[in-house]
Amino acid sequence: MSANNIVSDQHSIIGNVANEGMTFERTTHPGAQWFYQPVQLGLFIHYGISAVHGDLDISWGMMDNPVRRKKGNGIATPREYWALAEKFNPDQYNPEEWLSAAKDAGFTYAILTTRHHDGFSLWPSEVSDFSTKNYMGGRDLVREYVDACRKVGLKVGFYYSPPDWHFDRNYRNFSQGNPEHPFEGIDHEPLESIPEMPAEHYARYIEYMNAQVRELLTNYGHIDLLWFDGSVKDLGPAITIEEIRSLQPHIVVNDRLWGFGIGDYCSQFECGLPKEKPDMPWETCQIWHVGGGWSYVRNADKYRKLEITMNQYETCEKWGGNLLLNIAPRGDGSVPEAYYTAVKEFGEALKARKQ
């Protein structure tokens, strides 16, 4: 399966779908205009309990996927995956180190996965039973990240996944493209079908997601960017753009909560570049390290060649987009030395272009 097909399949599962006929209406707030001065460089940080295992992609590693098995990628049952929270101890987590290196190279913003599809929140959420409040004695990894961004001078961005597979675990299919077992539960046990989600469960979800987004937008001061990844719009919005702007009027919001086409810019160029100049503000997110997926796996200690990253940058420069490059901290919170080499080389190449 090609990278484009993998992305398309994942987007279908989490509800990232296009809204036909919709146009982007970028925010006109003066505090948001920094984002529309390309090329802005962003550092994407995919981090969570999957990194403890060392061979699981974040969230997707709990799906029973024959293609993943054939490639030798790690797979755990959801129950095994979520149990990694018990072992999560990022004693080497020091975002100031890797954010400072990015700032020196010319990056302007960063985005941390505050909660991915797996449902584990990196802050002590008051409305979740699956967060650092329950498993890390209340340690707030989001706060440490925000403080580091401000200290080094980077814009603060939050990634947040509307789909929560832990919250919805009794109504979620954990088989992904397995013809032998099209429906599977949290132990990858075959099921005849997936139970229909009751209306009262979805009502609780709406309340839960709304409260979590409000926690993120009220407990950490000025937030520059909110990066959603997934939609539940067919069942009704959990939060509106108006609610978000009432909390952070200056914020930039991507287009994945309400479906592609609604938001301040287009973020659908994932692991790929546009084939022609987009007619809207846009950003491409790329995996900078080699191997695995978005989060850390044992063979992710190497980074892509400089010429690949420069080609991505030059396309963004030519067609007015922003470049969001992903890194993956290890389970203990440290970042491979190869990142520091790659970001330094990239920064030096950018400075040479401007001389």
Secondary structure as GFF3:
##gff-version 3
##sequence-region A 1 355
A	DSSP	alpha_helix	3	14	.	.	.	ID=ss1
A	DSSP	three_ten_helix	30	36	.	.	.	ID=ss2
A	DSSP	beta_strand	41	45	.	.	.	ID=ss3
A	DSSP	alpha_helix	50	53	.	.	.	ID=ss4
A	DSSP	three_ten_helix	60	62	.	.	.	ID=ss5
A	DSSP	alpha_helix	66	71	.	.	.	ID=ss6
A	DSSP	alpha_helix	78	82	.	.	.	ID=ss7
A	DSSP	three_ten_helix	83	87	.	.	.	ID=ss8
A	DSSP	alpha_helix	95	105	.	.	.	ID=ss9
A	DSSP	beta_strand	109	115	.	.	.	ID=ss10
A	DSSP	alpha_helix	132	135	.	.	.	ID=ss11
A	DSSP	alpha_helix	141	152	.	.	.	ID=ss12
A	DSSP	beta_strand	155	160	.	.	.	ID=ss13
A	DSSP	three_ten_helix	169	171	.	.	.	ID=ss14
A	DSSP	alpha_helix	199	218	.	.	.	ID=ss15
A	DSSP	beta_strand	225	228	.	.	.	ID=ss16
A	DSSP	three_ten_helix	233	235	.	.	.	ID=ss17
A	DSSP	alpha_helix	241	247	.	.	.	ID=ss18
A	DSSP	beta_strand	252	253	.	.	.	ID=ss19
A	DSSP	beta_strand	266	270	.	.	.	ID=ss20
A	DSSP	beta_strand	282	287	.	.	.	ID=ss21
A	DSSP	alpha_helix	306	319	.	.	.	ID=ss22
A	DSSP	beta_strand	321	327	.	.	.	ID=ss23
A	DSSP	alpha_helix	337	354	.	.	.	ID=ss24
###
